[in-house]
Amino acid sequence: MDIQMVNSMDFGEFVDVLGNIIEKCPLIAAAIWSQRPFTDLDDLEKHVFDFIEALPQSGKEGILRCHPDLAGRELQQATLTPESQREQRGAGLSNLGPEERRRLGELNCEYKARFGFPFVIAARLSDKATMMRELERRLHNQPARELRAALAEVRKICHLRLEDILRSPGDPAKL
Ligand SMILES: NC(=O)NC1NC(=O)NC1=O
């Protein structure tokens, strides 16, 4: 699928295809649809990132709260979104040992108690050891700094998901 195909989508198609570039936040795709045409992936994602940046703090935190825990119950029960499932499995989170799972659960709880949203990291750019280290390190951030760090990870996840969409073959009937 190329950017022309994306630009030619009607509202419903656009939200169906791009609705999860920000996890469980189809409102963002809905909001940027009227800003077409986009020149390329970078231009499209800039509209997404500008939308997020313009949100009040509660909106930014809301986006983070839409993310599932790393190696949480949803991964075990296979109820994650397909994108998250692929990302978490790819990072090796579906085959943690019992001690790794316990430690990650403990750190996730500590993180959530401190910041009020789940720890978010672009799993595809990481592995389980790095994620654990990052979680331990970021737990010590000041809240304002951590909000910025977490949103930077959301942008990385979005970029990778958009690359997947724009590299996919698309619907041949529409070529
Ligand atoms: N909490 C969190 O980071 N979740 C995720 N990260 C990612 O790349 N995919 C996810 O589901």
The ligand as a Tripos MOL2 file, in Angstrom:
@<TRIPOS>MOLECULE
LIG
   11    11     1     0     0
SMALL
NO_CHARGES

@<TRIPOS>ATOM
      1 N1          3.2990   -1.5810   27.5220 N.am      1 LIG1
      2 C1          3.9020   -1.6570   26.3240 C.2       1 LIG1
      3 O1          4.9800   -1.1490   26.0930 O.2       1 LIG1
      4 N2          3.2350   -2.3550   25.3900 N.am      1 LIG1
      5 C2          3.7030   -2.5500   24.1260 C.3       1 LIG1
      6 N3          4.8750   -2.0900   23.5440 N.am      1 LIG1
      7 C3          4.8520   -2.5290   22.2740 C.2       1 LIG1
      8 O2          5.7410   -2.3090   21.4290 O.2       1 LIG1
      9 N4          3.7360   -3.2630   22.0380 N.am      1 LIG1
     10 C4          3.0020   -3.3290   23.1660 C.2       1 LIG1
     11 O3          1.9650   -3.9300   23.3930 O.2       1 LIG1
@<TRIPOS>BOND
     1     1     2 1
     2     2     3 2
     3     2     4 1
     4     4     5 1
     5     5     6 1
     6     5    10 1
     7     6     7 1
     8     7     8 2
     9     7     9 1
    10     9    10 1
    11    10    11 2
@<TRIPOS>SUBSTRUCTURE
     1 LIG1         1 GROUP 0 **** ****
